[in-house]
């Protein structure tokens, strides 16, 4: 295992957070009440966690979560009409927890392609779980998902709403991780 300087590690972390932030602005599809399919915006954080492990991945993902939170403010987070308690819950479940758990992508980083993909899918599933919990507990989500389909079931609505953007994000990010794993130079660069 090669020794990596702390400066290089911090620099790569900052670059990955910046790249993830830029990619989060490239929206393929946005749902009406936030939630979006982006151009692999979580992949840089996943790759950093795969390279340096879960502990450093969580720290970098936490930094990314703060940036996502400040972007959320720009999207009108405080104008959603939430009570103070619900707002705090939303900040933690939809931003801080949801984006920090992406750092778990490096959990099985030494297991080859299966580890890269498995860790990435696991981390994004944890992010989905955070949004799902927020939808059920904070927003008490129910309503019309699309024309002709509505439900009064909070669990079903949160599952379908959050799954409608998190499942494609999960699939695309896992495919991106697999493609990068197949490139020998990338695999070598991400192995310590």
C-alpha positions in Angstrom: 0.0 0.0 0.0 1.4 3.4 -1.0 1.7 6.2 1.5 -0.4 9.2 0.5 0.4 12.6 1.8 -2.3 14.4 3.8 -2.1 17.4 1.5 -2.8 15.2 -1.6 -5.7 13.5 0.2 -7.2 16.8 1.2 -6.7 18.2 -2.3 -8.3 15.2 -3.9 -11.2 15.4 -1.4 -11.7 19.1 -2.3 -11.6 18.3 -6.0 -14.1 15.5 -5.6 -16.5 17.7 -3.6 -16.2 20.4 -6.2 -16.7 18.0 -9.1 -19.8 16.4 -7.4 -21.2 19.9 -6.8 -20.7 20.9 -10.4 -22.3 17.6 -11.6 -25.3 18.2 -9.2 -26.2 21.3 -11.3 -26.4 19.1 -14.5 -30.0 17.9 -13.9 -31.5 15.3 -16.2 -34.9 15.4 -14.5 -36.2 17.4 -11.5 -39.3 16.4 -9.6 -41.8 19.1 -8.5 -40.9 19.1 -4.8 -37.1 18.7 -5.3 -35.3 15.5 -5.8 -33.5 15.1 -9.2 -31.7 12.8 -11.4 -28.3 14.3 -12.0 -25.3 13.5 -14.2 -23.5 11.1 -11.8 -23.2 13.8 -9.1 -22.5 11.3 -6.3 -19.9 9.3 -8.2 -16.9 11.5 -7.2 -17.7 11.1 -3.5 -18.1 7.4 -4.0 -14.7 7.2 -5.8 -13.0 9.1 -3.0 -14.4 6.7 -0.4 -13.4 3.8 -2.5 -9.8 5.1 -2.7 -9.4 6.3 0.9 -11.9 4.2 2.9 -15.1 4.8 4.8 -13.8 7.2 7.5 -12.3 9.7 5.1 -15.2 9.1 2.7 -17.7 10.1 5.4 -15.7 13.3 6.2 -15.7 14.3 2.5 -19.3 13.3 2.1 -20.2 15.5 5.1 -18.5 18.5 3.5 -20.6 17.7 0.3 -23.7 17.5 2.5 -23.1 21.0 3.7 -22.8 22.3 0.2 -26.0 20.5 -0.8 -27.8 22.1 2.2 -26.7 25.6 1.1 -27.9 24.8 -2.4 -31.2 23.7 -0.8 -31.5 27.1 0.8 -31.2 28.5 -2.7 -34.0 26.3 -3.9 -36.3 27.8 -1.2 -36.0 25.3 1.6 -37.1 27.8 4.2 -40.1 28.7 2.0 -41.6 25.2 2.2 -43.8 26.2 5.1 -42.4 23.6 7.5 -42.6 24.0 11.3 -39.3 24.7 13.0 -39.1 21.1 14.2 -39.9 19.7 10.8 -37.4 22.1 9.2 -34.6 20.8 11.5 -35.6 17.2 10.6 -35.6 18.0 6.9 -32.2 19.6 7.2 -30.8 16.5 8.8 -32.6 13.7 6.9 -32.7 15.3 3.4 -29.3 17.0 3.5 -26.9 16.2 6.3 -27.6 12.4 6.7 -28.6 11.8 3.1 -25.4 13.1 1.6 -23.0 12.0 4.3 -24.0 8.4 4.0 -22.5 8.4 0.4 -19.2 8.0 2.3 -20.1 4.4 2.9 -19.3 3.6 -0.8 -15.8 2.4 0.2 -17.1 -0.2 2.6 -16.0 -3.1 0.3 -13.4 -1.3 -1.7 -10.9 -4.2 -1.6 -13.4 -6.7 -3.2 -12.9 -5.6 -6.8 -15.7 -4.7 -9.1 -18.3 -6.3 -6.8 -17.0 -4.2 -3.9 -17.0 -1.0 -5.9 -20.6 -1.6 -7.2 -21.9 -3.1 -3.9 -20.5 -0.2 -1.9 -21.9 2.4 -4.3 -25.3 0.8 -4.4 -25.3 0.4 -0.6 -24.4 4.0 0.0 -27.0 5.3 -2.4 -29.6 3.0 -0.9 -28.8 4.6 2.5 -29.4 8.0 0.9 -32.7 6.8 -0.4 -33.6 5.5 3.1 -32.9 9.0 4.5 -35.2 10.6 2.0 -37.9 7.9 2.5 -37.8 8.5 6.3 -38.1 12.2 5.7 -41.1 11.7 3.4 -42.9 9.5 5.9 -42.0 11.3 9.2 -41.6 15.0 8.2 -43.6 15.6 5.1 -46.3 12.9 5.8 -46.3 12.6 2.0 -49.4 11.6 0.2 -51.0 12.9 -2.9 -50.9 12.6 -6.6 -47.7 11.2 -8.1 -48.8 11.6 -11.7 -52.0 12.2 -13.4 -54.5 9.5 -12.6 -52.5 8.0 -9.8 -52.9 9.2 -6.2 -52.6 7.6 -2.9 -53.3 8.4 0.7 -50.6 5.9 1.9 -47.7 7.9 3.3 -45.3 4.9 2.9 -46.2 4.1 -0.6 -46.1 7.8 -1.7 -42.6 8.3 -0.1 -41.4 5.1 -1.6 -42.6 5.9 -5.1 -41.7 9.6 -5.0 -38.1 9.1 -3.6 -37.6 5.9 -5.6 -38.5 7.7 -8.8 -35.2 9.7 -8.8 -33.0 7.6 -6.4 -33.4 4.3 -8.3 -32.1 5.9 -11.6 -29.4 7.7 -9.7 -28.4 4.4 -8.1 -28.3 2.5 -11.4 -26.4 5.2 -13.3 -23.9 5.7 -10.5 -23.3 2.0 -10.2 -22.8 1.7 -14.0 -20.4 4.7 -13.8 -18.4 3.0 -11.0 -18.3 -0.3 -13.0 -17.1 1.5 -16.2 -14.3 3.3 -14.2 -13.3 0.0 -12.6 -12.9 -1.6 -16.0 -10.4 1.1 -17.0 -7.0 -0.2 -15.7 -5.6 3.3 -15.2 -8.5 4.4 -13.0 -8.4 1.1 -11.0 -4.7 1.6 -10.4 -5.2 5.3 -9.5 -7.9 4.5 -7.0 -6.0 1.6 -5.3 -3.7 2.7 -2.4 
